[in-house]
Amino acid sequence: MMNIEMFSGATPVGDGFTVSFRFANQQLEADWSPRMPMGPGGRKYLPAYRLARDEFLRRVAKRTGISMMVVDL
């Protein structure tokens, strides 16, 4: 297995929230700023989050040749 490490820049998702991604050790991490939106109101950020996540993973896959699949639970 390749030891790949990639980072994204901070992506705005609305109302002052941003999310950054890191892919390392075959795992995806999301870092929210100033904090992760919580509760039912936080769901409104999901479309922008998913768009940013999917674009980041497309870049990782293109650069590395790794096939990826995301399962949202």
C-alpha positions in Angstrom: 0.0 0.0 0.0 1.1 3.5 -0.8 1.7 5.9 2.1 -0.1 9.0 0.7 -0.7 12.2 2.6 -2.7 15.0 1.1 -4.4 18.1 2.5 -7.1 20.5 1.3 -7.4 24.2 2.0 -10.2 25.5 4.1 -13.4 25.4 2.2 -16.3 27.7 3.2 -19.6 25.8 3.8 -21.7 28.8 5.0 -22.3 31.1 7.9 -18.6 31.4 8.7 -17.9 27.7 8.9 -15.1 26.1 7.0 -13.9 22.5 6.6 -10.5 21.2 5.7 -9.6 17.6 4.7 -6.6 15.4 5.3 -6.1 12.0 3.7 -3.4 9.9 5.3 -3.0 6.2 6.2 -5.9 5.4 4.0 -8.2 7.5 6.2 -10.1 10.8 5.6 -10.2 13.4 8.4 -12.3 16.5 8.4 -11.3 19.5 10.5 -14.0 22.1 11.1 -13.5 25.8 12.0 -14.5 27.4 14.3 -16.2 24.1 15.3 -18.3 21.4 13.8 -21.9 22.5 13.4 -24.2 20.4 15.6 -27.8 19.6 16.0 -30.6 19.7 13.4 -29.4 23.1 12.2 -26.1 21.7 11.2 -27.7 19.6 8.5 -28.0 22.6 6.2 -24.2 22.5 5.7 -24.2 18.9 4.5 -24.6 19.7 0.7 -21.6 22.1 0.8 -19.6 19.7 3.0 -20.3 16.7 0.6 -19.4 18.8 -2.4 -16.0 19.8 -0.9 -15.3 16.3 0.4 -16.1 14.7 -3.0 -13.9 17.2 -4.9 -11.0 16.6 -2.5 -11.4 12.8 -2.9 -11.5 13.2 -6.7 -8.1 15.0 -6.5 -6.7 12.3 -4.2 -7.9 9.6 -6.6 -6.6 11.3 -9.7 -3.2 12.0 -8.1 -2.7 8.5 -6.6 -4.7 6.2 -8.9 -6.5 4.9 -5.7 -10.2 3.8 -6.2 -12.4 5.3 -3.5 -15.9 4.9 -2.2 -17.7 7.0 0.4 -20.5 5.5 2.5 -22.5 8.1 4.4 -24.2 6.7 7.5 
